Amino acid sequence: MTKENLQKCVSKFAYLPVNYQFPIDDFNAYKIVESIDPNHQQSMVFKREVDNATTVIVEPRKIITVLDNHIIVKRKDDVFQTNQNPIDFLNEYYQHHRTVKFSDGFHSGLIGYFGYDFAKYANNHLPKTQDELGLQDLELFEPDITINYQNHEVTLTKLISSNEFEQAFEQTREELKHFARRLKRILGEKVQTTEYIDITDSFDNQFQPDEFSEKVDMVKKHIYDGDIFQMILSNPYQTKAKGSLINVGKYLEENIYSPYHFYFAHNRFESVGASPETLIQKTDDKLFSYPLAGTRRRGKTQEEDDFFADELRHCPKEQSEHNMLVDLGRNDVGSISEIGTVKVTKYMELLKFSNVMHLGSKVEGIARKEMSPIDIIAKTLPAGTLSGAPKLSAMQIIRKIENRKRGIYGGGIGYVDFGGDLDLCIGIRLAYKQDDNLVVHAGAGIVTSSDARQEFHEFENKSKVIMDAIKEAEARHDFIN
C-alpha cells in the first residue's frame, strides 16, 4: 500500500503494514534460513501451491509458546508469562494487532503451528496425555520482517504503530530497503549447508503388529458399543537422530508435489513436511476445508495404479469413511459459518500424490462476522480426518488407546494474518525432532470392517514419502563426506 492509502487508515487501526517489493529471478527460501539462522533456532518456511507463494520467517520479533495453559511470550531478552486461557489470550493479542488487509496471503500476524492438543483449551472434557518428549501445545512467531515470494517478486512487510506513522513510515521503508539488499546478497552467494540429519538408531513403530491388532480391536469394540462410528488410530515411527531436518525440507520441496510444504525450527524442536490437506482456510469472509479420507498406495505400473484407483473409488469401506468425515467437515465449517452458506462444492475426487492416492472433497462457507481467526481454529481443530466421528468421543478414546501426546501431528500448521485471513494445513506427512528424538507420524481410519494388517501397511504407505526424504538427505551427506 502507498503512504497515502495507509494514512487514511491511521485512525482505524493501531498498527499498519509497511511493505517494500523488488523483483528477483532466483529465490531460495532455505538459503535465506541457513544464512541468517545457521543453527536453526527460530525460522520457518511455508509454501502454498494454491497461489505458488512462499513465506520465510527469520529473526522473529516475538515467539509465543503454550504448554499446559502456561503461556510464554519472548521478545529478545524480555519474557512475559501468564496462565490465561490460550484462546482468550490469542484473541486479545489478535484484536490488539488488527491491521488493514492489502492483499491475500500472510504479511503480518502469527505463523507456526497449533498442536493437536490445542483442542483441550476449547473443550475441558479431554484428559491429559503422556508427554515424554515435552512437546508444546503451540509455537507461533510474530515476524519482525515477513519475506514473501511470488511470481518472481519479493514483498517485505513490517508493522508500525499508527501513533508514530509519519516518522516510522520513512524509517521502516529504509530498513526494508536495507534488508532487501541483504537478501539479494545472500541469494547471490553460495551458502554451505550447516547440518544434515544423522540417524543413530533403527526406526520402530510405537505399536508392533500384535499390539497394534489389539488396539484395532479396542477401537472396534467402542464402535460396536456405540461410542463412535470411526476413529483415526496413529502409530508413529520413532528413532534417535542428530543434526537438522532442514535438508529433508529442501528435498521434499524439490521432489514431492504437495499443496503445502513447511519447515519450522525453534530451539530444541524442528518439523518438516509436505501436507496434502487443508485444515481451514479463510480469505476475506470465505471459508474452505478439504477433507481427505480413503487411501491406497500408488501402483508400481500404470496398470496397477489404475487398479488401485478403481478399487479406492468403489470400496464401500472407504466410501463410508469418507462420507462420515465429509459430514464432520460440514459440521465444523457450519459451526463458524453464516446459516445457509455451507455447501460441498467438490465430492469424492480422486487425488494422487507421490506415494498414495486419496478421496478428497471440498466444503465451503461464509464466515460469521463475530468469529475471529482464533475462534475459527478453536472450533475446527483437530480435523475429523485426524480424530474421528463423533469428534469429541473419538479424541477421548484416542488419548486412552494411544497414551501419547501427538504434538504437531494432527494439528494445524500455517498462519493467522492480522488482516483477518488464515490458512492452516493439517499436520500430516511430517517428521519432527525434539532434541535427539526423531518421529515420523501417520494414522489410519478404523471402522468395523478394518483389517489390522492392512491398516498397519497404511502407516508404511503414508510414511514412505517422509522416510524416503530422510534417508535421501542422510545419504547425500554420506556421499559428500
Salt bridges, closest charged atoms under 4 A:
GLU34 OE1 - LYS250 NZ 2.78
ASP51 OD1 - ARG48 NE 3.80
GLU59 OE1 - ARG182 NH1 3.72
ASP68 OD1 - LYS120 NZ 2.78
ASP68 OD2 - LYS128 NZ 3.42
ASP104 OD1 - LYS101 NZ 2.72
ASP117 OD1 - ARG399 NH2 3.22
ASP131 OD2 - LYS405 NZ 3.76
ASP137 OD2 - LYS120 NZ 3.25
ASP137 OD1 - LYS405 NZ 2.75
GLU139 OE2 - HIS266 ND1 2.63
GLU142 OE2 - ARG61 NH1 2.79
ASP144 OD1 - LYS158 NZ 3.14
GLU166 OE1 - LYS3 NZ 3.38
GLU170 OE2 - LYS3 NZ 3.27
GLU174 OE2 - LYS177 NZ 3.65
GLU175 OE2 - LYS158 NZ 2.82
GLU195 OE1 - HIS40 ND1 3.58
ASP225 OD2 - LYS221 NZ 2.82
ASP227 OD2 - HIS222 ND1 2.88
GLU253 OE2 - LYS47 NZ 3.90
ASP284 OD1 - LYS101 NZ 2.66
GLU304 OE2 - ARG297 NH2 3.17
ASP305 OD1 - ARG298 NE 2.78
ASP305 OD2 - LYS352 NZ 2.86
ASP310 OD1 - HIS314 ND1 3.28
GLU311 OE1 - ARG296 NE 2.76
GLU318 OE2 - ARG296 NH1 2.63
GLU318 OE1 - LYS317 NZ 4.00
GLU321 OE1 - LYS317 NZ 3.41
ASP332 OD2 - LYS391 NZ 2.83
GLU364 OE2 - LYS362 NZ 3.62
GLU370 OE2 - ARG368 NE 2.85
GLU402 OE2 - ARG406 NH2 2.75
ASP421 OD2 - LYS101 NZ 2.67
ASP435 OD2 - ARG268 NH2 2.82
ASP436 OD1 - LYS240 NZ 3.83
ASP451 OD2 - ARG453 NH2 3.67
GLU455 OE2 - LYS317 NZ 3.14
GLU458 OE2 - LYS462 NZ 2.83
GLU460 OE1 - HIS457 ND1 3.01
ASP468 OD2 - LYS464 NZ 2.70
GLU472 OE2 - ARG476 NE 3.32
